[in-house]
Amino acid sequence: MKKPHKVLVIGGGAAGLVAAVAAGRNGAEVIVLERMDRVGKKILATGNGRCNLTNINIDLKRYHSSYPKFVKGVLNQFNLHQTLDFFEQMGIAYKIEDAGKVFPMSEQASSVLDVLRYELQLLKVQEECNAEVIKIQRKNNQFVLSLKDGRKITGDKVILATGGKSSPNLGSNGSGYELVIPFGHKLISPFPALVQLVLDAWFLKRLKGVKFDGKVSAVADNNVLQTEFGEVLFTEYGISGPPILQLSRKAGEILHQKKSRPYIFIDVFPDLSEDQIENMILSRFSYHPEKSIEFSFVGMMNKRLIPVILKEAGIEDLNKSCAQINAKERKNIVNILKNWQIPIKGTQSWMQSQVTAGGIDVRDIDPNTMESKLIPGLYFAGEIMDVDGDCGGFNLQWAWSSGYIAGEVAAKA
Ligand SMILES: Cc1cc2nc3c(=O)[nH]c(=O)nc-3n(C[C@H](O)[C@H](O)[C@H](O)COP(=O)(O)OP(=O)(O)OC[C@H]3O[C@@H](n4cnc5c(N)ncnc54)[C@H](O)[C@@H]3O)c2cc1C
């Protein structure tokens, strides 16, 4: 009988653990090498501890890569339904929430990690923690991995599932890129995505903690790149909240290219037209023409927002009465409320970002097998590749799909 392949999985995150299950199920002897003191730290942090494990609206449009065609085949080969079956058979009952987001019924990310580890135990997969791989070598048709602590581990196949550079406190520090660049793999310059935006504005300290449901757009060179709705939160460095994370991919790309300056446009009252807001202001002014312009907005918007909006509209004297406000000033206020334009200075750092845009160039990877076209026997899985998805379960789906294919093929090939 043919001796089983010995498959070495570098990285015990979402992609690596699923790859290890798939390789184990296909008869391989598998070792997972993880640099942290335990596997799956990032899985535990996903979905605010609830793990948004996929999305029922998986669509190519929700993924970004320099070569988007690569993504299609991978997501079809181990698709949404196979993913849901895979987890259900291991014990994860699931529920679907807003915008198609799928969560375990337990509402615990830890349950996802628990069932994966249980499956690995059944398959006798060996988990080696505190095992950071610092070098990959090819010797006599075998791979020799050098660990930071001096150990050397040999195997027939290697699956590289070391993630990107986002949230390095959870293990992924970009070290995986360095392992394959010496073999000729190219790196599409990575930048943080699904991350808060840093704004260039005088009022940030004053607005820290102010929240509202708004419409936000990322704009560059007078082109609207993307528009999102939802809860926006001002912070001392800039702006945060779910719609901002979604915009951050496009804004981050513009910043990374350094060709033009992106802006954020905020609509504070997306449900009202400019005319409706102006009429509302006029009637408020007519009830109490004696009120200061600042006080006249109390009850219509967050009190801390009022002086900032008025100053941005060019009104310096906030004690001026409503009766003293002329038509031009009133229109300026309406304009700021509907089209508040703020320059974006940057994004928050890798530490705050949820996903890495860019990564290993997928043109050197076979999308049917996830095998390197440059190093036979070496496979890629997950975020290490130049593929990232929107917020909403799309990134974990990428990790599960690419991980499963890599594990299955590595064991069988
Ligand atoms: C806070 C947070 C919340 C998120 N929530 C969601 C969500 O709800 N839904 C969703 O779809 N996506 C979410 N994401 C994104 C998603 O978690 C990632 O895209 C996904 O986990 C990537 O999986 P991966 O296995 O490729 O990489 P990772 O999960 O980053 O795993 C890589 C592993 O490799 C290890 N490693 C790295 N280098 C080495 C080395 N040299 N030697 C050995 N081991 C190494 C790391 O320690 C790590 O354990 C979230 C991300 C964050 C940070």
Ligand as a Chemical Component Dictionary entry (heavy atoms), coordinates in Angstrom:
data_LIG
# 
_chem_comp.id                   LIG 
_chem_comp.type                 NON-POLYMER 
_chem_comp.pdbx_formal_charge   0 
_chem_comp.three_letter_code    LIG 
# 
loop_
_chem_comp_atom.comp_id 
_chem_comp_atom.atom_id 
_chem_comp_atom.alt_atom_id 
_chem_comp_atom.type_symbol 
_chem_comp_atom.charge 
_chem_comp_atom.model_Cartn_x 
_chem_comp_atom.model_Cartn_y 
_chem_comp_atom.model_Cartn_z 
_chem_comp_atom.pdbx_ordinal 
LIG C1  C1  C 0 -11.214 41.088 14.865 1  
LIG C2  C2  C 0 -11.532 40.361 13.581 2  
LIG C3  C3  C 0 -12.834 39.981 13.313 3  
LIG C4  C4  C 0 -13.140 39.325 12.110 4  
LIG N1  N1  N 0 -14.413 38.900 11.905 5  
LIG C5  C5  C 0 -14.719 38.221 10.770 6  
LIG C6  C6  C 0 -16.014 37.665 10.579 7  
LIG O1  O1  O 0 -16.864 37.700 11.470 8  
LIG N2  N2  N 0 -16.267 37.053 9.390  9  
LIG C7  C7  C 0 -15.319 36.932 8.399  10 
LIG O2  O2  O 0 -15.599 36.390 7.342  11 
LIG N3  N3  N 0 -14.055 37.386 8.593  12 
LIG C8  C8  C 0 -13.737 38.008 9.756  13 
LIG N4  N4  N 0 -12.452 38.446 9.954  14 
LIG C9  C9  C 0 -11.416 38.116 8.941  15 
LIG C10 C10 C 0 -11.057 36.622 9.054  16 
LIG O3  O3  O 0 -10.924 36.294 10.412 17 
LIG C11 C11 C 0 -9.749  36.303 8.317  18 
LIG O4  O4  O 0 -9.864  36.685 6.958  19 
LIG C12 C12 C 0 -9.434  34.804 8.384  20 
LIG O5  O5  O 0 -9.332  34.385 9.735  21 
LIG C13 C13 C 0 -8.133  34.496 7.660  22 
LIG O6  O6  O 0 -7.799  33.156 7.898  23 
LIG P1  P1  P 0 -6.319  32.597 7.637  24 
LIG O7  O7  O 0 -6.311  31.233 8.194  25 
LIG O8  O8  O 0 -5.952  32.821 6.240  26 
LIG O9  O9  O 0 -5.388  33.548 8.501  27 
LIG P2  P2  P 0 -5.326  33.730 10.091 28 
LIG O10 O10 O 0 -6.633  33.477 10.682 29 
LIG O11 O11 O 0 -4.690  35.037 10.304 30 
LIG O12 O12 O 0 -4.374  32.557 10.563 31 
LIG C14 C14 C 0 -3.007  32.505 10.259 32 
LIG C15 C15 C 0 -2.313  31.693 11.328 33 
LIG O13 O13 O 0 -0.973  31.453 10.949 34 
LIG C16 C16 C 0 -0.119  31.628 12.077 35 
LIG N5  N5  N 0 1.228   31.974 11.567 36 
LIG C17 C17 C 0 1.606   33.097 10.932 37 
LIG N6  N6  N 0 2.896   33.032 10.566 38 
LIG C18 C18 C 0 3.356   31.819 10.989 39 
LIG C19 C19 C 0 4.609   31.160 10.901 40 
LIG N7  N7  N 0 5.658   31.738 10.289 41 
LIG N8  N8  N 0 4.744   29.935 11.465 42 
LIG C20 C20 C 0 3.673   29.334 12.068 43 
LIG N9  N9  N 0 2.467   29.923 12.181 44 
LIG C21 C21 C 0 2.302   31.141 11.622 45 
LIG C22 C22 C 0 -0.791  32.745 12.842 46 
LIG O14 O14 O 0 -0.387  32.766 14.188 47 
LIG C23 C23 C 0 -2.261  32.413 12.662 48 
LIG O15 O15 O 0 -2.746  31.571 13.666 49 
LIG C24 C24 C 0 -12.110 39.081 11.152 50 
LIG C25 C25 C 0 -10.804 39.446 11.442 51 
LIG C26 C26 C 0 -10.513 40.080 12.646 52 
LIG C27 C27 C 0 -9.090  40.461 12.941 53 
# 
loop_
_chem_comp_bond.comp_id 
_chem_comp_bond.atom_id_1 
_chem_comp_bond.atom_id_2 
_chem_comp_bond.value_order 
_chem_comp_bond.pdbx_ordinal 
LIG C1  C2  SING 1  
LIG C2  C3  SING 2  
LIG C2  C26 DOUB 3  
LIG C3  C4  DOUB 4  
LIG C4  N1  SING 5  
LIG C4  C24 SING 6  
LIG N1  C5  DOUB 7  
LIG C5  C6  SING 8  
LIG C5  C8  SING 9  
LIG C6  O1  DOUB 10 
LIG C6  N2  SING 11 
LIG N2  C7  SING 12 
LIG C7  O2  DOUB 13 
LIG C7  N3  SING 14 
LIG N3  C8  DOUB 15 
LIG C8  N4  SING 16 
LIG N4  C9  SING 17 
LIG N4  C24 SING 18 
LIG C9  C10 SING 19 
LIG C10 O3  SING 20 
LIG C10 C11 SING 21 
LIG C11 O4  SING 22 
LIG C11 C12 SING 23 
LIG C12 O5  SING 24 
LIG C12 C13 SING 25 
LIG C13 O6  SING 26 
LIG O6  P1  SING 27 
LIG P1  O7  DOUB 28 
LIG P1  O8  SING 29 
LIG P1  O9  SING 30 
LIG O9  P2  SING 31 
LIG P2  O10 DOUB 32 
LIG P2  O11 SING 33 
LIG P2  O12 SING 34 
LIG O12 C14 SING 35 
LIG C14 C15 SING 36 
LIG C15 O13 SING 37 
LIG C15 C23 SING 38 
LIG O13 C16 SING 39 
LIG C16 N5  SING 40 
LIG C16 C22 SING 41 
LIG N5  C17 SING 42 
LIG N5  C21 SING 43 
LIG C17 N6  DOUB 44 
LIG N6  C18 SING 45 
LIG C18 C19 SING 46 
LIG C18 C21 DOUB 47 
LIG C19 N7  SING 48 
LIG C19 N8  DOUB 49 
LIG N8  C20 SING 50 
LIG C20 N9  DOUB 51 
LIG N9  C21 SING 52 
LIG C22 O14 SING 53 
LIG C22 C23 SING 54 
LIG C23 O15 SING 55 
LIG C24 C25 DOUB 56 
LIG C25 C26 SING 57 
LIG C26 C27 SING 58 
# 
